[in-house]
Amino acid sequence: MIRKKALKIQERLGMRVGVAYGTSKNPVVKTIDQALQAIEVLYQSGLRAFVLPSQLFSHITDPQEIYKEYYGELIKIRNLAQKYNIELALHNDSLPDDPEKIDSSLKIFGAIAGIMDCRVLILHPTFYKMVPRDQALKLVVHKANEIIHSSGLKTKIGFETTGKISELGSLEDVIELTKRTNKTEPILNFAHIHARGAGALRTESDFRHVMDTVKLNIGQHWSQNSYLMFSGVTYGPSGLKDYVPFHKSDLKLNYLIKTIMSFGMKGTLIFEDPIREEAILQILKEFGDMVR
């Protein structure tokens, strides 16, 4: 019954709903077996999207190794996800500080995402931490276009909004990066937007303003295949401090759900919570009446 209800709510909402990184048993999957088990759990729960963590592939250091040693394991993940109609994404929030190593890391994660047929490779646009914002933005644009063209990347790159004021990754930054690069899309992490603005998302109108801003700059088509992330968060003057359970945060999910429905949006909604799918199922139960 849980699975059927979860599927029905997602159908009415018009969004795939999923979790990031793991399940309540393994909050961050670190082996192929754990990843396969997580996909099984999500299928049984009725959830339809999963963000794989970079830690799962941290042992891969050479792009040539992927096809020689790890291809079969990646295909196992892809095939099980496709069997259960679970959309995959791959997340990397910490590329190497050494600019010379960025190319290799992007090629590795791009190849892995392509083999697993991921919807998107999600990156924090914090490749260059030691240069001014404008210069960092130009460098990220150049590097993303270079990798996309030179490596024949099959998977879209998604630039995620980041939570600290000192980092590249405001909503405006992400929009600018998406407009100036090919085969990319914005990943709206509402916890990060909220924290970066010291509690910027306090009303439904605030959420609507975010969606309107992206639609105006990226285009109406974006709202029909959007990628959104949501979690509880605490923050201070410099932005993000920590992730917390939803009920301990002042960021209100019901405003996001109302905005999604009023805009007629489609796409994927990823939740992050310490107890993973158990929390998400409770959330689905709570806003089930909202999506009738």
N, C-alpha and C positions, 0 to 999 in steps of 0.2 A: 504493500500500500504506500509506503514511503516513496519508493521509486516512481510509482505512477503519479503520485501527487506532485513530486518535484518536476517531473517531465511536463505535466499539465501547466504548472505555474510558469515554467520557462516558455512554453508555447504561447501562453497569453501575454507574457511580458515582451515576447519578441526577441529575447536574448538568450544565448547560451550562458549558463551559470557554472562557475567552476572555482577551483582553489589553486593556490600557488604553493609549489615546492614539496608538498607531502600531505600526509593524512595524520589523524590523531595518534596512530600507532608509530609512524615515522614522520615527524613534522618536516624534516628535510631529507628527501631520499638521497642516498649516497651510493647505492649499488643498482645494477640493472634489475636484480630480483626485487628490490624494494620498489623500484619504479613500476614494474609489472604488477606487483601487489597493490600499489596505489591506484592504478588504472582499474583493477578489479573492484576495489572498494568504491571508487567513484561511479562505476557502472551500476553497482548494486544500490547505491544511494540515489541514482537518477541524475547525477551531475554530468555535465557535457563538455567540460573544458578543464585543462590541466596545464599549469606552467611548470616546466622542468627547471630545476636550479642549476646554476653553473657548477656547483660542487660535484654534481654527478659525473662531470667530465673533466675535473681538474687534473686528472692523471694523464690526460692526452696533451702532449707538448709539441708534437710534430704533425703537421697536416697530412703527411704521407702515411702516418700510422693508421689513420682513420679507416682507409679502405683495406689495408693489409691485416689489421688486428681487431678492429671494432665494428666493422660493417655489419656483421651478422647480429650482434647485440642491438645495434640501432634499429635494424629491420624488425627485430622482435617487438620493440617498443612501438614502432610505427604500425605494424600489422595488428597488434592487440588494440591499439587506440582506434584504428579504422574499423575493426570488427565491432567495437562497442560504440562507434560514432562519437568518439571523444576527441575534441579538437586540441591539438598540442601547440604549445609555444615554448620557446627557450629563452631564459632570462640570464643576463650577465650585467650586474650592476657595478663591476669593478674591473675594468680593463687595466693592464699593466701600466705603471707610471712611466716606464721607459718607452719613449716614442718608437724606438726601434723594434719593440716587441708587440706593438699594437697590431701591425699588419698580420703577424703570425696568429695572434689570438683571434682576430676578426675572421681570418680564413678558416681556422679550426672550427669556431662556433657557427660560421656560415655553412660550412660543409655538413656539420652534424645536423643543423636545422633542416637543411635540404634533404638529407637522407631520410630523416624522420617525417618529412612532409609537414613541417610545422607551419602554422598559419603566419607566424611572425617571430623574428629574433629581436627580443626586447633589450635595448641598451640604455644605460644612463649616459647622456652626452657629456660625460666628465673625462674625456680622453686626455685633455691637456689642462692640468690643474695649476700650473705655475705661470700661466700667462694671463694678461687682461682678458675680460669677457669678450670683447669684440674680436680680438685675435683668436681666442679659443673657438668662437663660433665659426670663423672662417676656416680654421684648421679642421674642425669636425666635418664641415661641409665638403672640403677637399678630400679628406680621408674616406668618408662614406662613399662619395661618387667614384673615387679611385678603386675601392674594394669591389663595389658593385659591378663596375665595368671590367676590371681585370680578372676577377675570379669567377665571373659568370654566376653570381649569387642567384639561387633559385627562390629563396625566401625573402620576403620583405623585411627591411629593418624598421623597427618601431622605436622612436625616441620617446623615452618616458620622462614625464615631469619629475623633478627631484625636489627633496624636502628642505635642503639647507640654502639659505640666502646666498652663501658664499659660492655655491656651485652653479655652473651653467645648467639650466633646466627649468626655468620659469615657463609658464604657459606660453608667453610671447616668444621665448627662446625656441621652444619645441615647434611652434607654428612656423617660425622663420626657418628652422632647419628642414622641416618637411617641405616647405615651398622651394627651397634651394637645392634639394637633392632628388634623385630619381629612385623609384621603387622603395619609398619610405612612407611611414604613417605616424600620426601622433598617438601616444599611449597616455591617456589621462589617468593619473593616479591622484584621486581626489584627496587622499590623506596628505599627500605631499603638497598639493596646491593649498590645502587648508593650513598646514603647518608653516609653509613658506610665508603665508600671509598673516601669520599670528592669529589664526582663527578666521580666515577670510570667508569661509562658506558657512554662514550662520542662518540663511533663509533659503527658501525655494528659489527666490529671485536670484540669489547668488549662483546657484547651480545653473539656472537658465542662462545667466550671463556668460558662463563658461562655454556652454553648448553653442550659444549664438555667436560668440567670438570665433570658435573653431569653424563653424559652418560658413561664416562670412569670409574667412581667410582660406579655408581648404576647399570648400564647396559643399553643396547640398548632399552629394553622393556619400560624403563621409558618415553622415548620420545613419546611413543604411548598412554600414559595415564597420561600426565603431569598436574600439577596444578600450574598456574601462576597468580600473582597479580601485578597490575600496577597502579600507581597514580603519580600525580605531587608532588614534594617535595622540601623543602629547607633544607640546611644543613650547618654545621660549622665544626670546628676542631674535635669536639667530636661525630659528626655524625648527625643524624636526628634532625631537629629543628621543622618543621611543614609540614602539608600537604596543598597543594595549587592546584587550577585548573590547568589542563594540560598545557594550553597555557602560564602559568606563570613559568613553570619549564624548566630547561635545559635538562631534561630527555626526549629523543625523542622516541615516540611510533613507528614511521615508521621503526626504526631499529629493534625493537622487532618483528614487523609483518613480515619483510623481513626474519628475522632469522627463525621464525616459519615455514614459507613457504619453505625456502631453505632446512631445516632439515626434512620437511615432517612430522612435529609434529602433534599430536592429543592430546585432553584433554580439559581443562577448562581454560578460561582466565577471571579473575575477575578484574573489574575496580572500583576504588574508586575516587569519585569526589564530591565536595560540592552539585552539582545539580543532582547527581545520574543518573537516566536512561535518562534524557534529554541530558546530556553531552555525554552519551554513544551512543545514537542514532546519534548525530552529528558526533561523531568519526567514527562510522560505515559508515556513508555517505561519510566522507572524505577519508577513505582508501578502499572504495568499489572498486575503479579502480585497487588497488594494488592486489586484490585477484581474478582477472578475470582468 
